[in-house]
Amino acid sequence: QVQLIESGGGLVQAGGSLRLSCAVSGRIFSIYIMGWFRQAPGKEREFVAAFSRNGVSTDYADSVKGRFTITRDNAKSKVYLQMNSLKPEDTAEYYCAMPSTATYAMYRAGTRYDYWGQGTQVTVSS
């Protein structure tokens, strides 16, 4: 059974930082791309960042580029999202996700991901 468990969310002031973690179990972690998504109240889920299976390529939404960094530790089966210079508009529930197919392609569409964590809330106060 595949499980993704996020942690690290919380309340932070604008300009602050948070580091989200996502622990994966039930799969050979290293052969799958990993993604982070977020959903704010009343808004659609949106892509935040992705990290390729080969540990070389990353992809970021324009809204977070230069502020957020996605990393992965294949030995620990974890993916991280370091969030710096946080803004109130970053407030959302954050989810990690992985597809069921091992591929070198990078996906931004949430529909390409089959397994999702339960989410962790990030609230940025102004």
Secondary structure, 3 states (H helix, E strand, C coil): CCEEEEECCEEEECCCCEEEEEEEECCCHHHCCEEEEEECCCCCCEEEEEECCCCCCEEECCCCCCCEEEEEECCCCEEEEEECCCCHHHCEEEEEEECCCCCCCCCCCHHHCCEECCCEEEEEEC
